Amino acid sequence: MLKSSAKLSPRGNSLAVTIPKDILEAAGLRQGDELSLLARDDGVIEIHHAAPGEAELEAGFEWSLGRYPETYKALAK
């Protein structure tokens, strides 16, 4: 396990973090890789390789959730 620290820096209307090279190599990450980000309730941010098509799948789910909310409510019972 590797550990490092970084600072947030402004980038347009967002903030960016630079990931050190040794951390990138240990995680098998390269420029252009799709990442999945999760902000947990305890303040921890998880970063994972995104599964192929994950962004499209999530977008489709969000669309269907907005389009068919009553169906999802019925399924949740």
N, C-alpha and C positions, 0 to 999 in steps of 0.2 A: 504494500500500500504506500502510495506517495501522498504527501501533504504539502500544500503551498498556500500562499495568500495572494490576494489581488485587490486592486481598487477599482471602483466604478468610475468611468470617465464619460463625459458628455459625447454623444454622437447623434447629431440631428435633434429630433424631439425625444430621444431615448437615452438610456445609459448603456454603456458597453463594458464588458470585462474581458481582459486579455488573459488567455489560458496559457501558462508556461509550456514550452516545448516538451519537457519531460512528462508532464501530465497528459498532454495530447497523445504522445507516443504510447504511454502506458495504457491509455484508454482506447487506442487504435483509431483516433479521430484524425481526419484530414480536412483541409479547406474544402468547402462545398458540401460537407456531410449535413444531412438533415438531422436535427436534434429535437427531442421531446423534452419540454420543461414542465416541471410540476412544483408549485409553491404549496408546501404543506402547512397545516394550521400551526405547527410548532416553529415556524419561521425558517425551516430548512428548504432549500431549493434543490431539487433533484434534476440532473441532466442525464439523459440517456440517448443512445442512438435511436432515431425514429425508425420504426419498422417501415419497409417499403409500402408506400400508399397510405401510411397512417394519417397524414394530414388530410388527404382526400376522404378517408373513412370518417374521421372526426367531423369534417365539414358536412358530409352527407347525413350523419347522425343528428347534428345540430339543426340542419334543415328539416329533417323528418320530425324532430321533437317540436319544432315551431309549427309545422304543418298539421301534425296529428297529436296534439297534447292530450286529448281525451282518451285516445287509444293507449298512450303510455300510462295514463292514470289507471285505466282499467287493468292493464297488464301488471301494474305494481301491486294490485290487491292480492 
